[in-house]
C-alpha cells in the first residue's frame, strides 16, 4: 500500500512512453511493462540478497539516474501532447513494437522511491538470493494493480482531448523527478536556517511524512557526533542518505569529527532535506 502511493507517483511517468503512438490502447503493452518491472526487480533482489549492499547504487549515481528519468518523462509527455493533436495516418502500423514496454518497465528500478529503497535494504539483510528476489517480487506484485490502472487511464486518454492534460501532468512529474535528483545529488547551493537549541554531541531527528523535524540541529565541531533518527511515519523519509551512505530508519548514525559548517542529509528520493550545523 505504501509503494502504491509513493512509487506509482515517482515511476508512473514512464508509462507515458507507452501512450505516445496512435495504436496506444493495446492493454497487452501494459502487461509487458509490468512484466519488465517484475523481472528487473526480481533480478536486483536476488543480487542484493547474494552480494549485499555492494551491488546497490550510491546516492550520486541514483541522483544522475533520477535526472535522466525525469528528462525522459518530459520527452514522452511532449510526444503525447503532439500526438494528441494529430490524426493517425491510415497506413500507420497496426501494432507498435513490444520491446519498448518491458524495457520501460525494467527501467523503473532506476527511479527509486522511498519504499523501494526500504525493500532493497530488506533484500540486503536477508543474505539470501531467493529471499531477496522474493521480497522485491512481492513488492512489485503488490503495486501492480495501481500501475495497471494508471496505464489503462493513460492509454485511454492518449487519443482524446485529455491528452494535453495528461501531458501537462506528466511534464510536472518529470520536473519533480529532475528536482528530486538534483536535491539528492546536492548540486544546488543550500542556505540552511539558523540552528536552534543547545549544542550536543548527541542529536535526535524525527522522520515524518512532511520531512525531518527539526530541520536543523546543532552539534559541536571537532568531536564524534551521534545522530539518532526516529521514525514517525513510513514513507520517503524512512530512508536517509547521510555522509555518502543510505540508512534505513530508525537508526543511530555515528559521524566522525566534522569541521565547522553544515552537513546536509536527504531522504532516499531526494524530496526532503535536513541539516546539522557544526560549530
C-alpha angles and dihedrals in degrees: 000000000000091000091051091058100043107026097044088056095046099040103026092087089075088065087068086073088069093055100055098094135071095248092053100136099079104123090199089074091060088051090053089049091054091045091054090048092050092048095050095045093047092050093048090047091054091049092048092050091048102042103019123214092340090088097046119105117254117240094256092055091048089051091055091048092049091054091047092048092049092052089048090053090052091051091050091048093052090050090049091053092048092048090049090062096044128077120235116254114241091232094053113125116270094231133023124227113285094208089082095061100056091041091054090047091051090049091064088081086069093058102068123200125192094258092048090057090050092053090046090055089049088054090050093051092049091071089206129098090214094050092043092051091047092052094051094041091050090051092052093047090050093053095040096094092058092049091047091052092046091049091050092051093047093049093048092055096041092090099036136075088269090071090089092054091046089050092051091050090049091050089052090051090049093050090048090052092049090049090050090053092049090048092048091050092047091226096147123067115255128211104202117199119248115282119246130205135038123321109249135166087228118057131177125215125186118214111214134167089260096050140277120327123238092027091205127031130182124233135168119261122230097032133081113272129204117211114197111201114197120192118226101167134015113245143081094333090057088088119049129192109212132159091000098306139089120244127189113221142271092050145127115237121203112210123195119233110299133204119245110282140065129312113202124208128181139191118263092261095048093243103115129034136189135187139221111206111209116199 
